[in-house]
Amino acid sequence: MPSIPRLPFVPDLLRRSRIPDDLESVTTVGEEERAGDGGLSDEMVDHIWEAGTDLYRSGVHPALQLCVRRQGHVVLDRAIGHARGNGPRDPEDAPKELVTPDTPFCAMSASKAITATVVHLLAERGALDLEDRVGDHIPGYVRHGKHDITIGHVLSHRAGVAGMPRESFDLDKITDRGFIVEALCDAKPNYKPGQLLAYHAVSGGFILGEIVHRVTGKDIRTVLAEEILDPLGFRWGNFGVAESDLGLVGNDYVTGPPLLPPFSLFISRALGAPLDQVIEASNDPRFRTGIVPAANVYTTANEISRFYELLRCGGELDGVRVMKPATIRRALEEQSHLEVDFSLGFPTRFSYGFMLGAKLISLYGRDTDEAFGHLGLINIMSWADPERGISVGLMTSGKAIVYPHLHRFTGVMSRIAGEVPKVDPDDRYY
């Protein structure tokens, strides 16, 4: 599929990056195994990557990474574009740095699934229970009638406290635990817990992160590292990065047509701030080194694919068991069956922290009712599909919300679901 043309001397209302004629010159291939090792053909893998390059050609993503694991084998691990220097507002002569499969990016809301995994692991250990009331762990949280909100309500986006006050996005206070807790406690619910599905874009992560801190005496970043990432040898995948790694992180860019009402109001309400402000904050060193449990895991497509491989394999990877299969099954218990989400505006299946697939209306392509994962600000996706034996990461740096070629994004998931056959039930790990 050809790139979208950009006319000279005409302002680009879609705010796109510059796409070179030779895509191979901006493509980097990681350590891939033979397609046949994963039970696929070279043609299948090529077709999947074509969907990725079609998305890149739209121009709304200066950088893109795609990694596919099939039955434990990395059959696709590629990156295309630039980590920095080729954004819509970057001058043509700006220094350009190629993206590689090793370049970490902010996973945005895909971080929520990792936060949820930490909570479920602590539930397995007996440190907490999903039926615990939030107020049992954060006594001040019961303010304004929030007595009955449970951890399970927060994980499933049914707690009724979807929003955060605008002032809570002060980056100077992102590490001020007392300030964040007070904002959570002072929040007023919009409806009774369990009554409606309304995506908690930021608030739920802070609630869960504070509970993790209170039951372990450690922040969620430390718990994640000690219990999951370090035993399995992950390089990335935690909340924020070390200051010494700031120069390695790929930039996020506001792309696509400017949002107009009602979409701009809709997004501001869901995120708690205008989109441009959120993206600007995501590139700020204070955000990149802080802990925002709902939104600032930094990872690569390869490593987030590997994280889902851990879950697909029932909690054990490379001979290291992190959690029990029963814990993962509990995490995937359906809590919302294609209800219209009052924050997102579209029907979704949610479990305790994961977006679930479906037969027809699914983020992961058709006939993916056993798939589970999480979306990240519309243009990032990470998931596992046990029926197909796959674990996938799709990272992008463009943050377009409503744009003419959004179907190319969903087309990546559809292409993977269409190309990868289901495995024999006896060969499924999970």
ABEGO torsion letter per residue (X at the ends): XBBBBBBBGBBBAAGBBBBBABAAAABBBBBBBBAAAAGBBAAAAAAAAAAAAAAAAAGABABBBBBBBBGGBBABBBBBEBABGABAABBAABBBBBBBAABBBBAEAAAAAAAAAAAAAAAAAGABBAABBAAAABAAAABGGAAABBAAAAAAGAAGBABBBAAAABAAAAABAAAAAAAAAABBBABBBGABBBBBAAAAAAAAAAAAAAAAGBBAAAAAAAAAAAAAGBABGBBEBBAAAAAABBBBBBBEBBBBOAAAAAAAAAAGBBAAAAAAAAABAAAAABBBAAAABBBBAAAAAAAAAAAAAGGBBGGBBABBAAAAAAAABBABBGBBBAAAGBBBBBBBGBBBBBAABBAAEBGAAABBEBBBGGABBBBBBAAAGBBBBBBBABABABBAAAAAAAAAAAAAAAABBBBBAAABAX
